[in-house]
Amino acid sequence: MFMNEMLLLKKENEVQIKTLRDDDVQTIKDIMKGMSIFKVNSYDAQVIKRDLIGMAQEFELRNKTLHDAIGSDVKGFAQDIIKNSGGPCKYEIFLGFLLKLSGYFFGWFLVLAVGAYSGNFIWNADPIMIVFYFTMVILSFITEGLINPVFSMEKGFKKEIGSIIPIALFLSVSIMFYFMYDKQNIREINAGYIVITSGISYLIVKYLNTKNINKLASNKKNFIQDLN
């Protein structure tokens, strides 16, 4: 039900990349670091990875590495591929956020109910905690999709900024909500409703995402050969 063209291609890529030399594997990883769903839809990203693996296999027969073919400007090469790709899919970004939101809420509230409240799904707390978790999901989504890819191909201190910014954001938000938490505003929270709703939502969004990716896969293209 949830298997899609992207997952099938991803599994095949995982098998094929194991046959490559370590240098080529690292080069492909460096290129793919910048391929977030905000720049390239997930199916196109796997097509690009498949093409890179094919290039590496071809150059290995010539006793050359993928880095020899690309040159020193790996970042520039990756940007050219992104420009030549189909670009991001707004619908996939939206569904991706809903997947993360529903998945995180399901996991967090289930763990809280079982671990912190001894299996009790109804507890008293300030409802602002729900806003806090929602904000954390947004920060996590932005960090993975925007911040990390931007700094992943940098070197030196610039690369470290990619880790510093998210940590600073998470700490700032946590401290802010800590002081905003008001014991006078405690209400009854039914975590059972949240767990059930988020679980069902996750399955529905997962299905919609599968349908969308299969639709994206209908127009197959070799983005690297088209650069020539």
WOCOR-V121924 format. One record per backbone hydrogen bond with DSSP energy under -0.5 kcal/mol. NH is the residue of the N-H (numbers start at 0). CO is the residue of the C=O. E is the energy in kcal/mol with one decimal. If there is no record, write none. Layout:
nh = [NH;NH]
co = [CO;CO]
e = [E;E]
//
This chain:
nh = [7;8;9;10;11;12;13;14;15;16;17;17;18;19;24;25;26;27;28;29;30;31;32;33;34;35;38;39;40;44;45;46;47;48;49;50;51;52;53;54;55;56;57;58;59;60;61;61;62;63;68;69;70;73;76;77;78;79;80;81;82;83;84;84;89;92;93;94;95;96;97;98;99;100;101;102;103;104;105;106;107;108;109;110;111;112;113;114;115;115;116;118;119;119;120;122;124;126;128;129;130;131;132;133;134;135;136;137;138;139;140;141;142;143;144;145;146;147;149;150;151;153;157;158;159;160;161;161;162;163;164;166;167;168;169;170;171;172;173;174;175;176;177;178;179;180;182;184;185;186;188;190;190;191;192;193;194;195;196;197;198;199;200;201;202;203;204;205;206;207;208;209;210;211;212;213;214;215;216;217;218;219;222;225;226;227]
co = [3;4;5;6;7;8;9;10;11;12;13;14;15;16;20;21;22;23;24;25;26;27;28;30;31;33;35;35;86;40;41;42;43;44;45;46;47;48;49;50;51;52;53;54;55;56;57;58;59;58;64;65;66;71;72;73;74;75;76;77;78;79;80;81;87;88;89;90;91;92;93;94;95;96;97;98;99;100;101;102;103;104;105;106;107;108;109;110;110;111;111;112;112;116;118;188;186;184;125;126;126;127;128;129;130;131;132;133;134;135;136;137;138;139;140;141;141;142;145;146;147;150;154;155;155;156;157;158;159;159;160;162;163;164;165;166;167;168;169;170;171;172;173;174;175;176;180;181;182;124;122;120;188;120;189;189;190;191;192;193;194;195;196;197;198;199;200;201;202;203;204;205;206;207;208;209;210;211;212;214;215;217;220;221;223;224]
e = [-2.0;-2.3;-2.6;-2.3;-1.9;-2.5;-2.1;-1.5;-2.5;-2.6;-0.6;-0.6;-1.6;-1.3;-2.3;-2.4;-2.0;-2.4;-2.2;-2.4;-2.1;-2.5;-1.2;-0.9;-1.7;-1.3;-2.1;-2.8;-1.7;-2.0;-1.4;-2.0;-2.7;-2.1;-2.3;-2.4;-2.3;-2.3;-2.2;-2.3;-2.5;-2.3;-2.0;-2.6;-1.8;-1.1;-0.6;-0.6;-1.5;-2.9;-1.2;-2.0;-2.8;-1.8;-2.0;-2.4;-2.2;-2.0;-1.9;-2.3;-2.3;-1.6;-0.8;-0.8;-0.6;-2.2;-2.4;-2.6;-2.7;-2.0;-2.1;-2.5;-2.1;-2.9;-2.8;-2.5;-2.7;-2.4;-2.2;-2.3;-3.4;-2.1;-1.5;-2.5;-2.6;-2.1;-2.4;-3.4;-0.7;-0.8;-1.8;-2.4;-0.7;-2.0;-0.6;-2.2;-2.7;-0.6;-2.4;-1.7;-0.9;-2.2;-2.2;-2.2;-2.4;-2.1;-1.9;-1.9;-2.5;-2.5;-2.5;-2.5;-2.6;-2.4;-2.2;-2.7;-1.8;-2.9;-1.4;-1.6;-1.5;-1.3;-1.0;-0.6;-1.1;-1.4;-0.6;-0.8;-1.6;-2.1;-2.5;-1.7;-2.6;-2.5;-2.9;-2.5;-2.3;-2.5;-2.3;-2.5;-2.3;-2.5;-1.8;-1.8;-1.2;-1.4;-0.6;-1.7;-0.9;-2.7;-3.6;-2.6;-1.1;-1.0;-0.5;-1.2;-2.9;-2.5;-2.8;-2.6;-2.1;-2.4;-2.5;-2.2;-1.7;-2.2;-2.9;-2.5;-1.9;-2.3;-2.6;-2.1;-2.2;-2.1;-2.5;-2.1;-1.5;-2.2;-2.0;-1.2;-1.0;-0.8;-0.9;-1.4;-1.5;-1.3]
//
